[in-house]
Protein backbone atom coordinates (compact mmCIF):
# COMPACT_ATOMS: atom_id res chain seq x y z
CA UNK A 1 0.00 0.00 0.00
CA UNK A 2 2.93 2.42 0.63
CA UNK A 3 4.05 2.20 -2.98
CA UNK A 4 0.56 2.84 -4.33
CA UNK A 5 0.05 5.87 -2.03
CA UNK A 6 3.41 7.35 -2.93
CA UNK A 7 2.63 6.81 -6.63
CA UNK A 8 -0.72 8.57 -6.19
CA UNK A 9 1.00 11.46 -4.39
CA UNK A 10 3.59 11.72 -7.18
CA UNK A 11 0.84 11.74 -9.83
CA UNK A 12 -1.11 14.35 -7.88
CA UNK A 13 1.99 16.59 -7.62
CA UNK A 14 2.68 16.10 -11.32
CA UNK A 15 -0.90 17.00 -12.20
CA UNK A 16 -0.79 20.15 -10.01
CA UNK A 17 2.51 21.14 -11.61
CA UNK A 18 1.05 20.75 -15.10
CA UNK A 19 -2.02 22.78 -14.18
CA UNK A 20 0.19 25.57 -12.81
CA UNK A 21 2.28 25.51 -15.99
CA UNK A 22 -0.83 25.96 -18.13
CA UNK A 23 -2.34 28.65 -15.93
CA UNK A 24 -3.07 31.69 -18.17
CA UNK A 25 -2.75 34.08 -15.24
CA UNK A 26 0.90 33.16 -14.88
CA UNK A 27 1.55 34.31 -18.44
CA UNK A 28 -0.48 37.49 -17.93
CA UNK A 29 1.46 38.35 -14.79
CA UNK A 30 4.76 37.70 -16.56
CA UNK A 31 3.75 39.92 -19.50
CA UNK A 32 2.51 42.57 -17.06
CA UNK A 33 5.85 42.59 -15.25
CA UNK A 34 7.72 42.92 -18.56
CA UNK A 35 5.51 45.82 -19.71
CA UNK A 36 5.88 47.59 -16.36
CA UNK A 37 9.67 47.21 -16.52
CA UNK A 38 9.75 48.62 -20.07
CA UNK A 39 7.61 51.60 -19.09
CA UNK A 40 9.81 52.25 -16.06
CA UNK A 41 12.93 52.23 -18.25
CA UNK A 42 11.23 54.57 -20.70
CA UNK A 43 10.13 57.00 -17.99
CA UNK A 44 13.58 56.99 -16.47
CA UNK A 45 15.03 58.72 -19.53
CA UNK A 46 12.34 61.41 -19.76
CA UNK A 47 13.20 65.03 -19.16
CA UNK A 48 9.95 66.94 -18.89
CA UNK A 49 11.21 70.49 -19.33
CA UNK A 50 13.58 69.66 -22.19
CA UNK A 51 10.86 67.69 -23.98
CA UNK A 52 8.29 70.46 -23.44
CA UNK A 53 10.65 73.13 -24.79
CA UNK A 54 11.63 70.87 -27.70
CA UNK A 55 8.00 70.59 -28.80
CA UNK A 56 7.57 74.36 -29.10
CA UNK A 57 8.18 75.82 -32.56
CA UNK A 58 11.26 77.92 -33.18
CA UNK A 59 9.06 80.90 -34.02
CA UNK A 60 7.58 80.93 -30.51
CA UNK A 61 11.01 80.44 -28.96
CA UNK A 62 12.21 83.43 -31.00
CA UNK A 63 9.42 85.57 -29.57
CA UNK A 64 10.39 84.74 -26.00
CA UNK A 65 14.12 85.13 -26.58
CA UNK A 66 13.56 88.46 -28.36
CA UNK A 67 11.32 89.70 -25.57
CA UNK A 68 13.88 88.76 -22.92
CA UNK A 69 16.71 90.40 -24.82
CA UNK A 70 14.61 93.54 -25.37
CA UNK A 71 13.72 93.66 -21.69
CA UNK A 72 17.40 93.30 -20.78
CA UNK A 73 18.34 96.15 -23.12
CA UNK A 74 15.50 98.26 -21.74
CA UNK A 75 16.83 97.77 -18.21
CA UNK A 76 20.55 98.10 -18.94
CA UNK A 77 20.60 100.94 -21.48
CA UNK A 78 19.34 103.67 -19.08
CA UNK A 79 22.11 102.66 -16.66
CA UNK A 80 24.73 103.20 -19.35
CA UNK A 81 23.30 106.37 -20.90
CA UNK A 82 21.91 109.20 -18.78
CA UNK A 83 19.41 110.62 -21.27
CA UNK A 84 15.75 110.24 -22.12
CA UNK A 85 16.66 108.75 -25.49
CA UNK A 86 17.97 105.67 -23.65
CA UNK A 87 14.47 104.95 -22.33
CA UNK A 88 12.97 105.37 -25.80
CA UNK A 89 15.62 103.13 -27.38
CA UNK A 90 15.10 100.52 -24.66
CA UNK A 91 11.36 100.46 -25.19
CA UNK A 92 11.80 100.34 -28.99
CA UNK A 93 14.25 97.44 -28.64
CA UNK A 94 11.56 95.08 -27.31
CA UNK A 95 9.27 94.97 -30.40
CA UNK A 96 12.27 95.10 -32.73
CA UNK A 97 13.93 92.09 -31.07
CA UNK A 98 10.60 90.24 -30.88
CA UNK A 99 10.13 90.73 -34.63
CA UNK A 100 13.73 89.66 -35.24
CA UNK A 101 13.18 86.55 -33.10
CA UNK A 102 10.02 85.68 -35.05
CA UNK A 103 11.87 86.03 -38.37
CA UNK A 104 14.85 83.95 -37.27
CA UNK A 105 12.61 81.32 -35.64
CA UNK A 106 10.42 81.09 -38.73
CA UNK A 107 13.49 80.60 -40.92
CA UNK A 108 14.57 77.71 -38.71
CA UNK A 109 11.06 76.23 -38.93
CA UNK A 110 11.06 76.58 -42.72
CA UNK A 111 14.48 74.92 -42.89
CA UNK A 112 13.20 71.97 -40.83
CA UNK A 113 10.09 71.68 -43.03
CA UNK A 114 12.21 71.64 -46.17
CA UNK A 115 14.50 69.03 -44.65
CA UNK A 116 11.48 66.87 -43.73
CA UNK A 117 10.08 67.12 -47.27
CA UNK A 118 13.30 65.99 -48.89
N, CA, C and O of each residue as an XYZ file, in Angstrom:
472
protein
N       0.808     -1.187      0.000
C       0.000      0.000      0.000
C       0.860      1.263      0.000
O       0.418      2.272     -0.551
N       2.048      1.271      0.578
C       2.930      2.423      0.630
C       3.336      2.873     -0.751
O       3.397      4.067     -1.044
N       3.622      1.862     -1.625
C       4.049      2.204     -2.981
C       2.910      2.849     -3.765
O       3.125      3.810     -4.504
N       1.720      2.328     -3.607
C       0.556      2.844     -4.330
C       0.218      4.265     -3.861
O      -0.133      5.113     -4.681
N       0.321      4.535     -2.551
C       0.046      5.868     -2.028
C       1.101      6.870     -2.492
O       0.776      8.003     -2.845
N       2.359      6.447     -2.490
C       3.410      7.354     -2.935
C       3.273      7.630     -4.439
O       3.552      8.737     -4.901
N       2.844      6.617     -5.194
C       2.627      6.810     -6.632
C       1.468      7.777     -6.874
O       1.529      8.617     -7.772
N       0.413      7.651     -6.066
C      -0.716      8.568     -6.188
C      -0.308      9.995     -5.819
O      -0.734     10.952     -6.466
N       0.511     10.136     -4.784
C       1.000     11.462     -4.394
C       1.867     12.076     -5.495
O       1.764     13.267     -5.789
N       2.720     11.248     -6.097
C       3.585     11.715     -7.177
C       2.746     12.167     -8.371
O       3.020     13.210     -8.964
N       1.715     11.377     -8.725
C       0.842     11.742     -9.833
C       0.045     13.009     -9.516
O      -0.179     13.837    -10.399
N      -0.373     13.158     -8.286
C      -1.105     14.355     -7.882
C      -0.208     15.595     -7.975
O      -0.637     16.641     -8.462
N       1.040     15.471     -7.506
C       1.991     16.594     -7.621
C       2.275     16.925     -9.082
O       2.358     18.095     -9.454
N       2.421     15.907     -9.897
C       2.681     16.099    -11.322
C       1.499     16.807    -11.995
O       1.687     17.712    -12.808
N       0.304     16.391    -11.650
C      -0.897     17.001    -12.205
C      -1.004     18.468    -11.772
O      -1.313     19.325    -12.599
N      -0.757     18.770    -10.505
C      -0.786     20.152    -10.013
C       0.276     21.008    -10.710
O       0.036     22.170    -11.038
N       1.432     20.425    -10.927
C       2.506     21.144    -11.607
C       2.119     21.459    -13.055
O       2.403     22.551    -13.547
N       1.479     20.519    -13.734
C       1.048     20.748    -15.104
C      -0.057     21.796    -15.174
O      -0.089     22.608    -16.099
N      -0.942     21.781    -14.218
C      -2.016     22.782    -14.185
C      -1.422     24.174    -13.961
O      -1.835     25.137    -14.606
N      -0.456     24.277    -13.052
C       0.193     25.573    -12.808
C       0.933     26.056    -14.053
O       0.952     27.253    -14.341
N       1.536     25.138    -14.784
C       2.280     25.508    -15.994
C       1.355     26.018    -17.082
O       1.757     26.852    -17.893
N       0.125     25.530    -17.113
C      -0.830     25.957    -18.131
C      -1.728     27.093    -17.665
O      -2.630     27.506    -18.395
N      -1.499     27.593    -16.485
C      -2.341     28.651    -15.932
C      -2.149     29.941    -16.737
O      -1.033     30.457    -16.806
N      -3.218     30.471    -17.346
C      -3.069     31.687    -18.167
C      -2.714     32.911    -17.332
O      -2.097     33.843    -17.848
N      -3.081     32.930    -16.074
C      -2.754     34.084    -15.244
C      -1.256     34.220    -15.024
O      -0.754     35.328    -14.840
N      -0.544     33.108    -15.043
C       0.902     33.160    -14.879
C       1.509     33.921    -16.055
O       2.388     34.764    -15.874
N       1.034     33.617    -17.250
C       1.547     34.306    -18.435
C       1.175     35.791    -18.407
O       1.990     36.641    -18.763
N      -0.049     36.102    -17.987
C      -0.476     37.492    -17.932
C       0.370     38.278    -16.933
O       0.770     39.411    -17.198
N       0.636     37.661    -15.782
C       1.456     38.346    -14.789
C       2.871     38.559    -15.308
O       3.469     39.606    -15.062
N       3.411     37.579    -16.022
C       4.756     37.696    -16.564
C       4.806     38.810    -17.603
O       5.737     39.616    -17.602
N       3.814     38.863    -18.487
C       3.754     39.919    -19.498
C       3.571     41.279    -18.818
O       4.185     42.266    -19.221
N       2.735     41.323    -17.798
C       2.513     42.572    -17.064
C       3.787     43.083    -16.418
O       4.050     44.285    -16.436
N       4.577     42.192    -15.851
C       5.855     42.593    -15.252
C       6.813     43.129    -16.316
O       7.520     44.112    -16.091
N       6.828     42.464    -17.489
C       7.717     42.918    -18.564
C       7.305     44.300    -19.060
O       8.161     45.157    -19.282
N       6.000     44.527    -19.237
C       5.507     45.822    -19.706
C       5.813     46.904    -18.675
O       6.236     48.001    -19.038
N       5.604     46.608    -17.409
C       5.884     47.589    -16.360
C       7.372     47.940    -16.331
O       7.731     49.103    -16.150
N       8.224     46.952    -16.506
C       9.665     47.214    -16.523
C      10.055     48.072    -17.724
O      10.899     48.961    -17.603
N       9.446     47.813    -18.888
C       9.748     48.618    -20.075
C       9.297     50.061    -19.882
O      10.018     50.992    -20.241
N       8.107     50.247    -19.317
C       7.607     51.600    -19.090
C       8.479     52.339    -18.076
O       8.721     53.538    -18.217
N       8.946     51.628    -17.064
C       9.809     52.251    -16.061
C      11.123     52.690    -16.699
O      11.614     53.783    -16.415
N      11.696     51.849    -17.560
C      12.933     52.227    -18.247
C      12.702     53.430    -19.154
O      13.557     54.309    -19.263
N      11.548     53.462    -19.798
C      11.235     54.566    -20.700
C      11.056     55.862    -19.913
O      11.562     56.907    -20.321
N      10.353     55.805    -18.803
C      10.132     57.000    -17.992
C      11.419     57.499    -17.366
O      11.564     58.693    -17.103
N      12.344     56.600    -17.129
C      13.582     56.987    -16.468
C      14.368     57.977    -17.322
O      15.042     58.856    -16.784
N      14.291     57.845    -18.644
C      15.030     58.722    -19.528
C      14.303     60.000    -19.892
O      14.844     60.803    -20.653
N      13.105     60.225    -19.385
C      12.343     61.409    -19.755
C      12.846     62.639    -19.017
O      13.188     62.591    -17.835
N      12.879     63.737    -19.753
C      13.204     65.033    -19.164
C      12.054     65.955    -19.547
O      11.947     66.384    -20.696
N      11.211     66.251    -18.595
C       9.951     66.939    -18.886
C      10.174     68.318    -19.488
O       9.568     68.656    -20.505
N      11.034     69.113    -18.875
C      11.210     70.493    -19.334
C      11.865     70.513    -20.704
O      11.443     71.266    -21.582
N      12.896     69.690    -20.898
C      13.575     69.657    -22.192
C      12.631     69.175    -23.292
O      12.649     69.701    -24.405
N      11.817     68.185    -22.982
C      10.858     67.694    -23.979
C       9.786     68.737    -24.276
O       9.378     68.899    -25.426
N       9.328     69.445    -23.243
C       8.290     70.455    -23.445
C       8.826     71.613    -24.281
O       8.125     72.116    -25.159
N      10.056     72.040    -24.019
C      10.651     73.125    -24.786
C      10.950     72.657    -26.209
O      10.832     73.437    -27.153
N      11.332     71.404    -26.367
C      11.634     70.875    -27.697
C      10.413     70.790    -28.593
O      10.546     70.820    -29.816
N       9.226     70.686    -28.012
C       7.996     70.588    -28.802
C       7.499     71.948    -29.299
O       6.674     72.010    -30.210
N       7.992     73.021    -28.712
C       7.566     74.364    -29.099
C       8.279     74.748    -30.393
O       9.453     74.427    -30.577
N       7.571     75.432    -31.287
C       8.175     75.817    -32.562
C       9.249     76.880    -32.339
O       9.241     77.598    -31.339
N      10.160     76.958    -33.282
C      11.257     77.920    -33.177
C      10.752     79.355    -33.250
O      11.376     80.263    -32.701
N       9.641     79.561    -33.917
C       9.064     80.902    -34.023
C       8.652     81.402    -32.629
O       8.920     82.548    -32.271
N       8.012     80.547    -31.864
C       7.575     80.931    -30.511
C       8.783     81.123    -29.604
O       8.809     82.045    -28.789
N       9.787     80.255    -29.742
C      11.013     80.436    -28.961
C      11.659     81.770    -29.292
O      12.164     82.454    -28.402
N      11.646     82.150    -30.577
C      12.215     83.430    -30.999
C      11.498     84.605    -30.367
O      12.131     85.599    -30.012
N      10.181     84.503    -30.222
C       9.419     85.573    -29.571
C       9.877     85.743    -28.129
O      10.124     86.862    -27.681
N       9.990     84.647    -27.412
C      10.390     84.737    -26.004
C      11.830     85.216    -25.850
O      12.121     86.042    -24.985
N      12.719     84.708    -26.673
C      14.116     85.131    -26.579
C      14.242     86.609    -26.941
O      14.966     87.349    -26.275
N      13.543     87.047    -27.993
C      13.561     88.459    -28.364
C      12.996     89.352    -27.275
O      13.528     90.430    -27.011
N      11.917     88.904    -26.641
C      11.317     89.702    -25.567
C      12.269     89.807    -24.376
O      12.392     90.873    -23.773
N      12.930     88.724    -24.042
C      13.875     88.763    -22.916
C      15.082     89.644    -23.230
O      15.537     90.406    -22.376
N      15.597     89.541    -24.451
C      16.714     90.401    -24.822
C      16.295     91.870    -24.837
O      17.043     92.729    -24.369
N      15.117     92.167    -25.365
C      14.611     93.540    -25.370
C      14.419     94.080    -23.966
O      14.740     95.235    -23.687
N      13.896     93.248    -23.085
C      13.719     93.663    -21.694
C      15.075     93.937    -21.041
O      15.229     94.904    -20.295
N      16.054     93.078    -21.327
C      17.397     93.295    -20.785
C      17.993     94.600    -21.282
O      18.595     95.340    -20.504
N      17.834     94.895    -22.573
C      18.337     96.155    -23.123
C      17.602     97.336    -22.501
O      18.207     98.361    -22.187
N      16.285     97.181    -22.325
C      15.498     98.264    -21.737
C      15.958     98.570    -20.306
O      15.916     99.721    -19.873
N      16.388     97.557    -19.588
C      16.830     97.771    -18.210
C      18.275     98.249    -18.120
O      18.616     99.039    -17.239
N      19.122     97.777    -19.025
C      20.551     98.099    -18.940
C      20.886     99.438    -19.609
O      21.720    100.186    -19.100
N      20.260     99.741    -20.718
C      20.600    100.942    -21.484
C      20.463    102.232    -20.682
O      21.350    103.081    -20.784
N      19.401    102.437    -19.883
C      19.339    103.668    -19.076
C      20.444    103.756    -18.023
O      20.787    104.852    -17.579
N      21.000    102.622    -17.623
C      22.109    102.665    -16.662
C      23.395    103.134    -17.331
O      24.243    103.765    -16.700
N      23.528    102.819    -18.614
C      24.727    103.197    -19.348
C      24.635    104.652    -19.816
O      25.577    105.428    -19.652
N      23.507    105.005    -20.391
C      23.299    106.365    -20.896
C      22.382    107.122    -19.931
O      21.422    106.565    -19.398
N      22.697    108.392    -19.721
C      21.912    109.195    -18.779
C      20.972    110.161    -19.503
O      20.843    111.314    -19.091
N      20.321    109.716    -20.562
C      19.414    110.624    -21.269
C      18.058    109.951    -21.470
O      17.900    108.748    -21.264
N      17.090    110.761    -21.877
C      15.752    110.239    -22.115
C      15.711    109.354    -23.355
O      14.841    108.490    -23.469
N      16.630    109.557    -24.273
C      16.662    108.749    -25.495
C      16.964    107.292    -25.161
O      16.562    106.395    -25.902
N      17.660    107.045    -24.066
C      17.968    105.672    -23.653
C      16.681    104.918    -23.309
O      16.542    103.739    -23.634
N      15.750    105.598    -22.655
C      14.469    104.955    -22.330
C      13.683    104.643    -23.603
O      13.075    103.579    -23.720
N      13.700    105.576    -24.550
C      12.971    105.366    -25.805
C      13.596    104.231    -26.597
O      12.885    103.388    -27.144
N      14.928    104.205    -26.663
C      15.616    103.127    -27.380
C      15.376    101.767    -26.703
O      15.214    100.749    -27.376
N      15.357    101.768    -25.383
C      15.103    100.521    -24.655
C      13.710     99.987    -24.912
O      13.520     98.784    -25.093
N      12.741    100.879    -24.928
C      11.356    100.460    -25.191
C      11.209    100.019    -26.643
O      10.491     99.061    -26.928
N      11.883    100.709    -27.566
C      11.805    100.341    -28.986
C      12.531     99.028    -29.271
O      12.225     98.351    -30.253
N      13.485     98.667    -28.424
C      14.251     97.437    -28.638
C      13.378     96.199    -28.449
O      13.616     95.183    -29.101
N      12.391     96.259    -27.588
C      11.558     95.078    -27.314
C      10.800     94.631    -28.562
O      10.962     93.479    -28.964
N       9.971     95.481    -29.209
C       9.266     94.971    -30.400
C      10.210     94.637    -31.554
O       9.951     93.717    -32.330
N      11.318     95.400    -31.661
C      12.275     95.103    -32.726
C      12.885     93.718    -32.530
O      12.965     92.944    -33.484
N      13.312     93.392    -31.323
C      13.928     92.087    -31.074
C      12.893     90.961    -31.112
O      13.227     89.833    -31.477
N      11.650     91.247    -30.743
C      10.596     90.235    -30.876
C      10.389     89.908    -32.344
O      10.307     88.739    -32.720
N      10.304     90.960    -33.191
C      10.133     90.725    -34.628
C      11.328     89.983    -35.203
O      11.163     89.084    -36.027
N      12.530     90.352    -34.778
C      13.733     89.661    -35.242
C      13.720     88.191    -34.807
O      14.107     87.311    -35.577
N      13.277     87.930    -33.581
C      13.179     86.551    -33.096
C      12.169     85.736    -33.880
O      12.395     84.556    -34.149
N      11.040     86.366    -34.255
C      10.025     85.676    -35.052
C      10.594     85.333    -36.422
O      10.390     84.224    -36.917
N      11.301     86.268    -37.038
C      11.866     86.029    -38.371
C      12.905     84.923    -38.327
O      12.884     84.018    -39.161
N      13.807     84.984    -37.372
C      14.847     83.950    -37.268
C      14.233     82.595    -36.928
O      14.619     81.577    -37.502
N      13.278     82.577    -35.997
C      12.615     81.317    -35.643
C      11.847     80.721    -36.800
O      11.862     79.507    -37.005
N      11.167     81.581    -37.566
C      10.420     81.094    -38.730
C      11.362     80.519    -39.774
O      11.042     79.523    -40.423
N      12.528     81.145    -39.939
C      13.485     80.601    -40.916
C      13.981     79.221    -40.485
O      14.176     78.337    -41.319
N      14.182     79.044    -39.193
C      14.571     77.706    -38.714
C      13.446     76.696    -38.921
O      13.701     75.550    -39.291
N      12.198     77.118    -38.684
C      11.059     76.227    -38.925
C      10.944     75.865    -40.401
O      10.685     74.710    -40.739
N      11.134     76.846    -41.281
C      11.064     76.581    -42.717
C      12.175     75.626    -43.138
O      11.954     74.727    -43.949
N      13.364     75.823    -42.587
C      14.481     74.922    -42.893
C      14.145     73.494    -42.483
O      14.402     72.557    -43.239
N      13.572     73.316    -41.294
C      13.202     71.971    -40.828
C      12.112     71.373    -41.703
O      12.140     70.175    -41.984
N      11.151     72.184    -42.139
C      10.094     71.684    -43.031
C      10.666     71.236    -44.371
O      10.276     70.196    -44.902
N      11.575     72.011    -44.906
C      12.206     71.638    -46.174
C      13.003     70.363    -46.003
O      12.964     69.489    -46.870
N      13.717     70.242    -44.915
C      14.496     69.027    -44.646
C      13.586     67.809    -44.506
O      13.927     66.717    -44.961
N      12.428     68.000    -43.875
C      11.484     66.875    -43.729
C      10.881     66.457    -45.067
O      10.602     65.277    -45.280
N      10.678     67.425    -45.974
C      10.082     67.122    -47.271
C      11.051     66.432    -48.219
O      10.629     65.763    -49.162
N      12.320     66.587    -47.981
C      13.305     65.988    -48.894
C      13.488     64.525    -48.647
O      14.281     63.878    -49.332
